[in-house]
Every structure is written in C-alpha cells, then in structure tokens.
C-alpha cells in the first residue's frame, strides 16, 4: 500500500459515477437528443442521500443490510483493483480470487435483500440474476486464469500491469478472446444492453433493476453508487488488459488509463445505441459463448 | 333446424325505424347469430336496452363484410338465457357487459366476470350477489388459478411503472413461461353510456372526443356520422375530405408512436427517440388543422369546424413530406437491425382462427392476415370514393403488428397527399336537422386501433334512449391474453405494446 494507490482509489471513488454519465450522454447523442447532464448521477446520489427511506413491514434486517454490505463488498473489490498500470491498494498472491468473491458477495446480498421483500417481481429478478451470474462467473474466472498463466503471476496488481506489447505479441489472439469474453461479462454484470436495459421501466423484463425496486432514499443511493463502482472495477480490468503501454510515470499512466475508461464508456454507449436487448432466453447462450471464448483463450495460452 | 330468424338488413349510416327490428324468441336469436358468425359475419355489437315495459331487450348487430351490410335482430331474454359465448366466443365481452349492466344472466358463460365493476342500471339485482358492505370493486374477482409445483402467480397493476392507464394483469407462470394471462379492467369506468341517455346536448361531442383520448377523431367522426344519419344532414365534400385527412393524421401519429415504443421496449434507442419526436410532428399537423394536437374541436356534426386555407394546405403538405422522410429513415433502422428482428419475430403469435373466433379488429386482425378494415368493408365518407388498400401481413406476431403499422403509415401518407392535391372547394359544414324519432343507426369508422362502432337509438322525441359505443379495444384485449400463452413473461411488455390497447376505451 502506498500513497499513490490510495490517491488512485480516491480518483476511482470520485469518477465512477461519471462513467455512467458518459454512457448516457453517448446514447442520447446517437439518438439525436441532448441527454441528461454528465453529472446527473451525482445529482441523483445527492438527492437520494438527503431523503428518508420507507421500509415495507414484510422486510427484515436483511433488506436493510443488503445495500450496505453490497457497497462494502464492491469497495473491497476496488481495494484489489489495479488503477491501470499501477498497483492496487491491496495486492497479494491470489487476490484475483478475492476480487471475484467480493463481487459474488455483492450479488449475494442484493439477491437476499430482493428475496426478503417477498415480491413476485423481485423474486423473478433474483432468479434471473443468479442464473445468469452462474454462467458469467466461469467466463470471468477462466479469463483471469488465462492471464495469470500468460504473465506468470497470481495477483491482479502484477498480472494487469505486466501485460505489455510483448505479451500481446506473444499471446495476442488469446488476450483478444479474453477481452471479448470480459466485455460480454461486463455488459451482463452491469445490467447493460444487450442483456438488461438500465433505462426500462418495465418490471417484467428487468434483471438487476427489479431486485432493487423496493429500496429507496439513501439505500437506493448506496445501490446506485455501488453499481457505478462495479462498472468501474470491471471496466478497469478490461482497460488495463487492453492498454499494452506503460510509461512508468504516474500521471502519464493515469491519463492513459482514464482515457481508456472514457473510450470504454463511449464504446458501451455505442453498443447500447446500436442494438436491441436480447430475448431473455437467449442471454444464457451469450454468456456460454463468453465462457467458450475464455476456455479457448486458456487453451491457447496453455499449449 | 330452421328456428333461425330473419334479421333486418341495412347499411351503416342509414337510420332504420326501431319497430322494423325483428324481435324473435331467444332460440331463434341464438341460432341466427351463431350461424351468421360461423358463415363469416362479425358480431359488431350486442347490447341490452330497456323497453317501455321495463323488460330487457338484447340487440345484436352483425356485420357482413362480404356484402357490406349490417344485420340486426332483437330478443327478450327475461332474467336468464343460454349464453352465446360457448358457440360464439366473440360474444364473451358483450355478454359479460349485458350481465353487468342489466342483470341478465347468460347461462353457461365460461368466463362470467364483471367488466367494469359497477352496479346494474336502474337498481336491478346484480348477477353477482353482493352486500351493501361489500360493493363491486375493480380487480376483486376470482382469478383463474393454476396449482402445481413451480407454478407461480405474478400480479401486475393497477398501478404501473410507466405513465399509463390502470389495469390489472394476473399471470400464471411456470418459471419464465406464461401459461395464462387474465386481464381485469374497469378502473377507468366513467359511465359514459349512461350519461349519453337523453343526449345529444352541448356536452355530448366532448364526451365523444374523450371516449378514448388518442382516438378523438375516430370516435367524434363515428358520432357525427350517426347524428348526420338521424338528422338527414349532408356533409359537404370538403368537410368529408378534411375529416379523412384528420383521421389519417391520427393514425399516422399513433402508429409512429407505437413503432417508437416497440423499439423502446426492446431497448433499441435510435428508433425510439426519433419516433417520439416524429409522432409529435404528426400531432402538430393535426394542430395545424384545428389548433389541437389531438383533434379536439375539429369534427362537428354536419362537417368540420375549421377550414384549411391554401397556405395552410401547402404548409401541411410540406411538413408532411418532411415527417414522411424522417419516419422512413427511423423505421428502416428497425427492419435493418437483426437484434430487433430477433425480438419481434415469433413473439406473441396469434393464430388467424383465434383472431377470427374472437372477432379481433384493426391492425391486430390484419397482422393475422385477415382483410378486416372498415374503410374497405363498409366505406364511409371519402373512403366511398378513394380506396386505401388494406395492409395485411400473415405471421400474426409482434413483427406483423409492427409491419402492418408501417404499411399503413405509408398508405396513409399517400392518401393524405392525394386528398390535399384534390381538395374539393365549397363549404365545410352543412345543417343537421332534428333527429329522426324511434330510429336506430349504426355508424362505423376505422380508427387507428380498428373498427369503431356507435349505435344510436332514439326515443319518440328524437333523443338518445341508448347510445352504444364499441371501441376496438373491447374486442382486442382478449387477443392480447391469448397471444401471451406459452410466451416468456419478459416479453409481455413487448406484446402489450404491439397491441397498444386503450383502457378507458374499454371501460367507457
């Protein structure tokens, strides 16, 4: 742990909601609209944190603990996420497994809180979420294993910074496959089109959103902020994987990384503008496809 | 066999004297209705009315599209009669309505539940016994239920996530699959039909324009035609043309809005955003005609209230051409996107035989390949002289319903261009005389959702003793329920949007 990585984490904490602002602005522009302000999510968070909360009498402490533990879990994941080419606040051998399980914990408490409401909508959302993430997790982990193997390291803060132009030259096809698989997982895990539609108001079609319908006020604020951080940490892994340059100068590396995140956000916005949502029954096929890509990458690396 | 009765044959928009309506025994009534519907007629309306003796009379209006005529007959069923619905499913909504309004029990009705949850007219006993302490309340019915492992029930509404009207939807699901959907409406019931007794008056036209807010022109036109028929009014040809232009503009605005909403439901943003704006462009064209985006105040018995001068006509044509180009590029994006087509195709498929049996109307029926269009089958106004081709598609799925809308958009545009190019000169309004007493008239128009039926019956003073309105949604809600069978529940919003039915048009 050092000061620079703490600073990097602070930057992540501040900028994460901006990423969603960029995505939404991109979507609006492609659709010929002006769109909401880039800082809309900050305004929303400020508004929600000032509000009170209403709790259904059918819920228990599980429902209230969900958003808190969820945010804590994603903060935990952020602790082990490298900031581009510089290491994370926490780095040790095997932290990649911890990273996956932080995200797993976040999902677990969200699902529990959803089930705690006893609403049929939230139950449906929870069942979809669990089903899809069971398919998404292997693709993510297999990708990590492939990268660990390619770089001979088992800490995220070592693996991702050490991916250089040479790594890409040596194992380019495999890395490209992993990047593709991760992009699919990133879209799926963060409720983006083509898997979920973050803008829809139709409960019956939702996956992630429907699980948090009963949360309001500060709880909803925590959830939204947690979701922004989740997009940030998963995006950070993908961007680190895709940027093979490393200057060794803190501000230059930081600029490259932030530029990468900006491009990723615009890219997600463009993907969402260019295609419709998948039929729900087709989502598993997409996730299985991502897993297949990750397996293939692993085989290429292991050969 | 031949207990079948001979109904009165007449044309829409032509008044007939009430005493010419054949009143036949129930058995003959049933036989005629069932036989005619089997042979391709449609039950356009079936409603009750109170006779001078306080008895209830059932009036059936059958539409015979192949001959372009209507047939009417009546019966006096007493307190109960054997229901038509088991042999003629398209009577299901009508018979529930009659039971609710007049307390006449259709025996053997498989689905006898209230439609609008109001007490019967004239303090009659209800067919659903209720105590004073427990009045009829919307949504309080015994919903069809399934039991079994892994069957779960999902209730949606009456309060929805979007800004839409209230309605309750009850799904019986197995995992993600819907086995059965039951729709219970009535939250929007305003008692329009009851308040129209004794009309027409100053407020009547406003009731008509708000029967179903997005079909202002369609309903106002049906009402105006009914009044003109009863009052022997002649509508000048310029007014006829302006009415048709307004009707097609209404169709354009709504179809465009629907295509955008369909795109929005599958998360396809470009078309959703563009269509939202272009819908506004079409609404503004209606505003150019009469100053109101929904066409309020345009149609008046005898003609139209606003003329279109030369400069406005040019403006209309110019803006219409622009909007036409915009909508083409926005909609082409839809058909060109495989991800959109994957969602639209084979979703919510409705079989033509179900469509025929339930008597569905409008784009929903045309998307099943049925050539069902009042403008073609029972032409009215300008449509008597200017044909609009019937737009059909055969697959019966969400795609078909979307594509039929697109075909109709193009044909409506062409139609308006043609009308504007040859707009007749002359007055825009004619006189409507005193209404013919003791008469019945049926007025049909093709609103953007489908066939609109208005039936007016006058008393000895030429006032309405009964005014029956059948909005296309009245038929089509059942079609939505059927289209959802064996569909994933996550596709319900998409299916729903492809029907885009009216709640208040149903609830009246």
HADDOCK unambig.tbl for C-alpha pairs under 7 A between the chains (distance, minus, plus):
assign (segid A and resid 30 and name CA) (segid B and resid 270 and name CA) 6.98 0.50 0.50
assign (segid A and resid 31 and name CA) (segid B and resid 269 and name CA) 6.26 0.50 0.50
assign (segid A and resid 31 and name CA) (segid B and resid 270 and name CA) 4.50 0.50 0.50
assign (segid A and resid 31 and name CA) (segid B and resid 273 and name CA) 5.88 0.50 0.50
assign (segid A and resid 120 and name CA) (segid B and resid 154 and name CA) 5.91 0.50 0.50
assign (segid A and resid 197 and name CA) (segid B and resid 267 and name CA) 6.20 0.50 0.50
assign (segid A and resid 201 and name CA) (segid B and resid 161 and name CA) 5.72 0.50 0.50
assign (segid A and resid 201 and name CA) (segid B and resid 162 and name CA) 6.22 0.50 0.50
assign (segid A and resid 202 and name CA) (segid B and resid 161 and name CA) 6.57 0.50 0.50
assign (segid A and resid 202 and name CA) (segid B and resid 493 and name CA) 6.81 0.50 0.50
assign (segid A and resid 204 and name CA) (segid B and resid 489 and name CA) 6.57 0.50 0.50
assign (segid A and resid 204 and name CA) (segid B and resid 490 and name CA) 5.07 0.50 0.50
assign (segid A and resid 205 and name CA) (segid B and resid 490 and name CA) 4.33 0.50 0.50
assign (segid A and resid 205 and name CA) (segid B and resid 491 and name CA) 6.96 0.50 0.50
assign (segid A and resid 273 and name CA) (segid B and resid 268 and name CA) 6.60 0.50 0.50
assign (segid A and resid 273 and name CA) (segid B and resid 269 and name CA) 5.68 0.50 0.50
assign (segid A and resid 273 and name CA) (segid B and resid 270 and name CA) 6.53 0.50 0.50
assign (segid A and resid 275 and name CA) (segid B and resid 268 and name CA) 5.85 0.50 0.50
assign (segid A and resid 275 and name CA) (segid B and resid 339 and name CA) 5.86 0.50 0.50
assign (segid A and resid 276 and name CA) (segid B and resid 266 and name CA) 5.36 0.50 0.50
assign (segid A and resid 276 and name CA) (segid B and resid 267 and name CA) 4.96 0.50 0.50
assign (segid A and resid 276 and name CA) (segid B and resid 268 and name CA) 4.44 0.50 0.50
assign (segid A and resid 276 and name CA) (segid B and resid 339 and name CA) 5.31 0.50 0.50
assign (segid A and resid 276 and name CA) (segid B and resid 340 and name CA) 5.40 0.50 0.50
assign (segid A and resid 277 and name CA) (segid B and resid 266 and name CA) 5.30 0.50 0.50
assign (segid A and resid 277 and name CA) (segid B and resid 267 and name CA) 5.50 0.50 0.50
assign (segid A and resid 278 and name CA) (segid B and resid 339 and name CA) 6.88 0.50 0.50
assign (segid A and resid 278 and name CA) (segid B and resid 343 and name CA) 6.95 0.50 0.50
assign (segid A and resid 279 and name CA) (segid B and resid 343 and name CA) 5.98 0.50 0.50
assign (segid A and resid 280 and name CA) (segid B and resid 490 and name CA) 6.97 0.50 0.50
